Every structure is written in structure tokens, then in C-alpha cells.
Amino acid sequence: MALFKKDVFGNSLFLKKSLIRVLGLISHRRYRGFNELHIEGSEILRDLPENNVLFVANHQTYFADVTAMFHVFNASLSGRVDNIKDVGYLWHPKLNLYFVAAKETMRSGILPKIMAYGGAISIERTWREKGKDVKKQVKLSDVSNISKALEDGWVITFPQGTTTPFKPIRRGTAHIIRQNKPIVIPIVIDGFRRSFDKKGLVIKKRGILQSMVIKKPLDIDYDNDSIADIVEKIEYAIEQHSSFLKVTPVDDYDKHEKELNKQREFWDMY
């Protein structure tokens, strides 16, 4: 019976679907109401295979980014192109959609724990713990869980491992790509940092134009591209390479976002 089916991590699909519906309804106005989400390229999602797809994106808040992606992905799969109008797409959400998140973050409160059930692959960060820099061995079980999720469906990851812009891409992402050979879809987001607090749970400012650009699959030679090659391709694709930093210094990041929002608001009038 469908009521007793579980995902690859043993989570009830019935409960998972119910949580996605409820959380989706609660969060919808954060992207279409209090603020507006401008989407580009969502038609790409409809041509992707059912599994072994890895989404790599820059990161601005802990939870608002991935929640927006759940909305956009499910809206696109239900026939909506570049919009999340009419939340009916939440009735039959994609249940084999997962996201990589730090175990420490997902255990930071009741709401994160509830959200984790919706598709989190919780991993232990090897470079930072409780706000301090650390050096730890990668847990093979974490790598195995990401591979298991890719085998089952789609996985969202934020390869910088932090919400701070222009930080280095973690090489572990490149190793996972070489090992699993997924289709890699870059996503560039903007405006979330100004809309929400760092966790992405509290609306910091209303009337902000957020954006999400879904790009074509990365051209990766899984056999011949080195780890450094893959890392560099990801950096350019999600617009976090140092060359972008020269154009947009971190100190002027908010100023740059404001200017982008003004431009988008102008063109959206036509």
C-alpha cells in the first residue's frame, strides 16, 4: 500500500508528502507575495531523467534557498514554466528530491528537524563545527548516502558549504561527480540574503526581487577532467569564481544586489 511505502532512507513517503504540502503552503508567500521570485530556465527541469541529477548552487541562507527550489522544481514538473503560480503543484510533489545539509544545522531546532524529513541528506562538515574551523576525516557513510540519493533521484547541494559569497568550492563535490557521473545542473540565486535572516526562516525585508537562474547541464568529461577542472567549472557556472569577485567585491555585495534588483524591476515592467 502507498501508505506504507518509504524512501531510500526509510522515511515514510506518505508523511514526507504531507510535510512538503504543509511547508510548501506556509512558505509560498515568501516567494510570491511578501517578495517576488524571478525564475529563468525552469523548462530545463522537465527534460531531465528521473534520477542521477545533481544540482549545484551558490548559497545565501540555510533554508530559504532550498525551499524555493522545491517550489520551482515541482511547479516546473507540473507544467508551469518560470513561475510558481497556483500552489496546486504541491499536491503531487517529487518525493525523490533530496538536499545536502550540515547535520549540525538540521539539528538546530524543531523546524529544521521537521524540514529534514522532507529530504535532507545530513552530513558532518569536515571543515567547520560550532562556529569554529576544524579538520576532520570525511565520513564514508555521508558519501554513500549522497550516492544512494543520486541513484534514487535528484540531489541539491551547495558546494561552498557556507552562505558567505565567493568561498572556495569543496573538492568533495567534485569527487562525488567523478564517482557517480550525474547530470550536473548549475543554479544561481540572488536576493535571498536581503529577503531573509541567515537561517532563512525570518523575513528580514519585504518587496525584494529574488532570482533563480537554472542553467544548462555542465559539460564534464568524467574520465579525463581532474578534480581541479571540475571545481573550476562549478565556480564559473554558479558565478563564484574569483573573476566575479573582481567585478563584485564582497564588501559591495549588498550594493550590487540592490542595483540588480532595480534593473530587474525596470525590465519586469515590459
C-alpha positions, 0 to 999 in steps of 0.5 A: 500500500502507498501508505506504507511505502518509504524512501531510500532512507526509510522515511515514510513517503506518505508523511514526507508528502504531507510535510512538503504540502504543509511547508510548501503552503506556509512558505509560498508567500515568501516567494510570491507575495511578501517578495517576488521570485524571478525564475529563468530556465525552469523548462530545463527541469522537465527534460531531465531523467528521473534520477542521477541529477545533481544540482549545484548552487551558490548559497545565501541562507540555510533554508530559504534557498532550498525551499524555493527550489522545491517550489520551482522544481515541482511547479516546473514538473507540473507544467508551469514554466518560470513561475510558481503560480497556483500552489496546486503543484504541491499536491503531487510533489517529487518525493525523490528530491533530496538536499545536502545539509550540515547535520549540525544545522538540521539539528538546530531546532524543531523546524529544521528537524521537521524540514529534514524529513522532507529530504535532507541528506545530513552530513558532518562538515569536515571543515567547520563545527560550532562556529569554529574551523576544524579538520576532520576525516570525511565520513564514508557513510555521508558519501554513500548516502549522497550516492544512494540519493543520486541513484534514487533521484535528484540531489541539491547541494551547495558546494561552498558549504557556507552562505558567505559569497565567493568561498572556495568550492569543496573538492568533495563535490567534485569527487562525488561527480567523478564517482557517480557521473550525474547530470550536473545542473548549475543554479544561481540565486540572488536576493535571498540574503536581503529577503531573509535572516541567515537561517532563512526562516525570518523575513528580514525585508519585504518587496525584494526581487529574488532570482533563480537562474537554472542553467544548462547541464555542465559539460564534464568529461568524467574520465579525463577532467581532474578534480581541479577542472571540475571545481573550476567549472562549478565556480564559473557556472554558479558565478563564484569564481574569483573573476566575479569577485573582481567585478563584485567585491564582497564588501559591495555585495549588498550594493550590487544586489540592490542595483540588480534588483532595480534593473530587474524591476525596470525590465519586469515592467515590459 
